[in-house]
Amino acid sequence: MDIIETIKEQIESNTILLYMKGSPNQPQCGFSARTVQALMACGERFAYVDILSNPDIRANLPKYANWPTFPQLWVNGELVGGCDIVTEMFENGELQTLVKEAAAGQQAAQA
């Protein structure tokens, strides 16, 4: 499968998806760690892709997303942003609302 198709499929099939360095339990950079902390504090499940163990995704996602850095948070197929944006959204309450609404929508779709 083409790597761009793989990326599209990951984004489309995961309501809340974080492309990060490492895993939520063992982030491999400070930016990924801060982003995971904010996401986990929202209290909803999310998917992640470790770009360190997926070099093709690491190389191609910035071109696909038109966003040069990691981590990258995607919600409902839309790029939310990286660490600074996610942290700021968490601090002003926007992230919690976005994540809870996305999770509720996903549960309703599965019902």
Backbone as CSV, one residue per row, in Angstrom:
resi,resn,N_x,N_y,N_z,CA_x,CA_y,CA_z,C_x,C_y,C_z
1,MET,0.842,-1.185,0.000,0.000,0.000,0.000,0.889,1.251,0.000
2,ASP,0.515,2.227,-0.770,1.242,3.484,-0.835,1.216,4.161,0.539
3,ILE,2.314,4.797,0.932,2.404,5.379,2.276,1.383,6.496,2.485
4,ILE,1.098,7.275,1.453,0.088,8.335,1.572,-1.290,7.712,1.799
5,GLU,-1.573,6.601,1.121,-2.838,5.889,1.345,-2.906,5.357,2.779
6,THR,-1.787,4.868,3.283,-1.733,4.376,4.666,-2.051,5.508,5.631
7,ILE,-1.436,6.660,5.419,-1.677,7.822,6.285,-3.153,8.225,6.227
8,LYS,-3.711,8.320,5.022,-5.124,8.681,4.871,-6.012,7.702,5.620
9,GLU,-5.716,6.411,5.479,-6.521,5.370,6.128,-6.425,5.492,7.651
10,GLN,-5.227,5.768,8.179,-5.067,5.925,9.620,-5.895,7.104,10.129
11,ILE,-5.829,8.212,9.411,-6.541,9.419,9.830,-8.053,9.214,9.743
12,GLU,-8.508,8.559,8.671,-9.950,8.348,8.488,-10.523,7.332,9.467
13,SER,-9.737,6.342,9.871,-10.285,5.277,10.706,-10.084,5.502,12.208
14,ASN,-9.451,6.611,12.597,-9.252,6.925,14.012,-9.771,8.327,14.298
15,THR,-10.816,8.411,15.099,-11.429,9.698,15.405,-10.429,10.660,16.036
16,ILE,-9.645,10.151,16.980,-8.626,10.957,17.653,-7.301,10.227,17.457
17,LEU,-6.383,10.849,16.736,-5.127,10.198,16.367,-3.961,11.136,16.616
18,LEU,-2.948,10.627,17.300,-1.746,11.401,17.570,-0.552,10.734,16.903
19,TYR,0.098,11.477,16.023,1.385,11.045,15.475,2.440,11.625,16.402
20,MET,3.245,10.750,16.994,4.176,11.202,18.027,5.475,10.418,17.986
21,LYS,6.447,10.886,18.745,7.708,10.166,18.918,7.572,9.323,20.176
22,GLY,7.579,7.999,19.995,7.412,7.088,21.107,5.958,6.684,21.267
23,SER,5.599,6.313,22.506,4.235,5.886,22.809,3.713,6.739,23.968
24,PRO,2.395,6.726,24.194,1.868,7.523,25.309,2.521,7.180,26.653
25,ASN,2.869,5.912,26.857,3.506,5.510,28.114,4.994,5.813,28.145
26,GLN,5.600,5.938,26.955,7.025,6.238,26.874,7.312,7.213,25.738
27,PRO,6.884,8.470,25.887,7.174,9.449,24.842,8.683,9.647,24.711
28,GLN,9.128,9.866,23.480,10.562,9.974,23.219,11.027,11.408,22.992
29,CYS,10.153,12.380,23.233,10.575,13.780,23.206,9.636,14.581,24.095
30,GLY,10.104,15.724,24.550,9.327,16.553,25.457,8.033,17.062,24.846
31,PHE,8.065,17.381,23.544,6.862,17.885,22.882,5.780,16.803,22.839
32,SER,6.194,15.576,22.501,5.235,14.468,22.500,4.711,14.222,23.910
33,ALA,5.576,14.313,24.907,5.163,14.083,26.296,4.116,15.105,26.725
34,ARG,4.338,16.381,26.418,3.379,17.426,26.815,2.053,17.247,26.096
35,THR,2.113,16.871,24.823,0.891,16.680,24.056,0.087,15.503,24.611
36,VAL,0.767,14.404,24.913,0.104,13.218,25.481,-0.524,13.552,26.832
37,GLN,0.179,14.316,27.657,-0.376,14.687,28.970,-1.687,15.452,28.795
38,ALA,-1.705,16.397,27.872,-2.922,17.183,27.639,-4.041,16.281,27.128
39,LEU,-3.716,15.400,26.186,-4.739,14.502,25.634,-5.275,13.543,26.690
40,MET,-4.373,12.957,27.463,-4.798,11.993,28.482,-5.663,12.665,29.548
41,ALA,-5.384,13.922,29.829,-6.170,14.649,30.828,-7.605,14.882,30.355
42,CYS,-7.843,14.763,29.063,-9.208,14.903,28.535,-10.053,13.668,28.833
43,GLY,-9.407,12.555,29.162,-10.121,11.373,29.627,-10.751,10.500,28.555
44,GLU,-10.363,10.677,27.307,-10.923,9.848,26.234,-9.814,9.020,25.599
45,ARG,-10.220,7.890,25.024,-9.251,7.029,24.331,-8.829,7.691,23.025
46,PHE,-7.581,7.461,22.652,-7.081,7.967,21.381,-6.079,6.980,20.814
47,ALA,-5.948,7.018,19.502,-4.974,6.168,18.828,-3.675,6.962,18.657
48,TYR,-2.586,6.235,18.481,-1.321,6.916,18.222,-0.503,6.109,17.232
49,VAL,0.403,6.803,16.571,1.371,6.170,15.684,2.741,6.676,16.104
50,ASP,3.646,5.750,16.408,5.024,6.092,16.759,5.790,6.321,15.464
51,ILE,6.123,7.567,15.178,6.805,7.870,13.919,8.255,7.410,13.929
52,LEU,8.820,7.162,15.110,10.199,6.677,15.169,10.300,5.248,14.647
53,SER,9.252,4.462,14.846,9.271,3.093,14.333,8.588,2.990,12.969
54,ASN,8.147,4.125,12.430,7.522,4.181,11.101,8.190,5.290,10.275
55,PRO,9.430,5.064,9.827,10.166,6.134,9.140,9.493,6.639,7.860
56,ASP,8.749,5.783,7.159,8.052,6.245,5.953,6.971,7.263,6.306
57,ILE,6.264,7.015,7.391,5.250,7.968,7.843,5.933,9.248,8.316
58,ARG,7.017,9.094,9.051,7.755,10.265,9.542,8.210,11.144,8.373
59,ALA,8.618,10.520,7.288,9.115,11.269,6.133,7.991,11.896,5.313
60,ASN,6.843,11.238,5.225,5.788,11.673,4.315,4.644,12.453,4.954
61,LEU,4.389,12.258,6.233,3.274,12.950,6.874,3.414,14.477,6.821
62,PRO,4.601,15.046,7.047,4.694,16.510,6.957,4.260,17.059,5.593
63,LYS,4.554,16.342,4.528,4.126,16.784,3.192,2.608,16.650,3.063
64,TYR,2.072,15.531,3.514,0.627,15.289,3.435,-0.137,16.336,4.252
65,ALA,0.340,16.599,5.453,-0.361,17.488,6.382,-0.041,18.965,6.136
66,ASN,1.021,19.216,5.396,1.520,20.576,5.241,1.848,21.166,6.616
67,TRP,2.428,20.318,7.460,2.804,20.680,8.842,4.151,20.017,9.097
68,PRO,5.212,20.783,9.356,6.558,20.224,9.337,6.999,19.442,10.565
69,THR,6.313,19.594,11.687,6.848,19.049,12.929,5.947,17.981,13.541
70,PHE,6.485,17.305,14.548,5.762,16.316,15.346,5.842,16.747,16.792
71,PRO,4.840,16.407,17.592,3.675,15.574,17.278,2.643,16.307,16.426
72,GLN,1.705,15.517,15.897,0.567,16.056,15.156,-0.697,15.388,15.696
73,LEU,-1.644,16.203,16.114,-2.925,15.688,16.600,-3.974,15.871,15.517
74,TRP,-4.670,14.782,15.193,-5.756,14.789,14.210,-7.042,14.395,14.924
75,VAL,-8.093,15.165,14.710,-9.410,14.861,15.294,-10.443,14.956,14.183
76,ASN,-11.217,13.897,14.032,-12.244,13.835,12.980,-11.675,14.146,11.594
77,GLY,-10.486,13.632,11.329,-9.885,13.802,10.012,-9.254,15.149,9.752
78,GLU,-9.242,16.019,10.751,-8.677,17.361,10.596,-7.434,17.499,11.469
79,LEU,-6.405,18.141,10.912,-5.208,18.419,11.695,-5.517,19.532,12.688
80,VAL,-5.337,19.228,13.974,-5.543,20.229,15.022,-4.273,21.056,15.169
81,GLY,-3.124,20.379,15.239,-1.855,21.077,15.366,-0.856,20.265,16.158
82,GLY,0.194,20.951,16.555,1.275,20.325,17.303,1.211,20.666,18.782
83,CYS,2.333,20.498,19.439,2.413,20.629,20.897,1.920,21.983,21.398
84,ASP,2.411,23.076,20.826,2.046,24.401,21.335,0.549,24.653,21.209
85,ILE,-0.009,24.304,20.063,-1.445,24.515,19.832,-2.269,23.641,20.768
86,VAL,-1.902,22.357,20.873,-2.641,21.430,21.738,-2.563,21.883,23.196
87,THR,-1.388,22.297,23.638,-1.217,22.748,25.024,-2.048,23.999,25.291
88,GLU,-2.009,24.942,24.360,-2.802,26.160,24.515,-4.295,25.849,24.539
89,MET,-4.735,24.956,23.638,-6.151,24.575,23.616,-6.554,23.902,24.919
90,PHE,-5.654,23.082,25.480,-5.952,22.418,26.747,-6.106,23.455,27.860
91,GLU,-5.185,24.421,27.892,-5.206,25.425,28.958,-6.468,26.283,28.915
92,ASN,-7.020,26.540,27.714,-8.223,27.373,27.662,-9.521,26.552,27.545
93,GLY,-9.404,25.213,27.645,-10.585,24.355,27.688,-11.102,23.890,26.327
94,GLU,-10.513,24.391,25.237,-10.983,24.010,23.901,-10.697,22.551,23.574
95,LEU,-9.544,22.049,24.022,-9.163,20.675,23.685,-10.136,19.681,24.307
96,GLN,-10.486,19.898,25.578,-11.407,18.994,26.249,-12.726,18.926,25.486
97,THR,-13.258,20.077,25.079,-14.516,20.123,24.338,-14.389,19.378,23.018
98,LEU,-13.322,19.665,22.283,-13.101,19.028,20.980,-13.006,17.509,21.120
99,VAL,-12.215,17.043,22.067,-11.986,15.610,22.260,-13.260,14.919,22.742
100,LYS,-13.963,15.523,23.689,-15.198,14.903,24.211,-16.265,14.817,23.122
101,GLU,-16.412,15.870,22.314,-17.392,15.845,21.227,-17.022,14.794,20.186
102,ALA,-15.736,14.685,19.859,-15.290,13.685,18.884,-15.540,12.275,19.410
103,ALA,-15.226,12.046,20.684,-15.438,10.728,21.283,-16.925,10.392,21.340
104,ALA,-17.747,11.376,21.687,-19.203,11.148,21.738,-19.738,10.823,20.345
105,GLY,-19.248,11.527,19.349,-19.652,11.251,17.972,-19.251,9.864,17.516
106,GLN,-18.073,9.445,17.933,-17.592,8.100,17.584,-18.456,7.043,18.259
107,GLN,-18.814,7.246,19.509,-19.649,6.272,20.219,-21.040,6.212,19.609
108,ALA,-21.578,7.357,19.203,-22.901,7.389,18.587,-22.887,6.654,17.246
109,ALA,-21.786,6.808,16.514,-21.670,6.141,15.210,-21.576,4.629,15.368
110,GLN,-20.996,4.184,16.491,-20.841,2.754,16.729,-22.105,2.114,17.291
111,ALA,-22.991,2.936,17.831,-24.207,2.410,18.480,-25.216,1.903,17.469
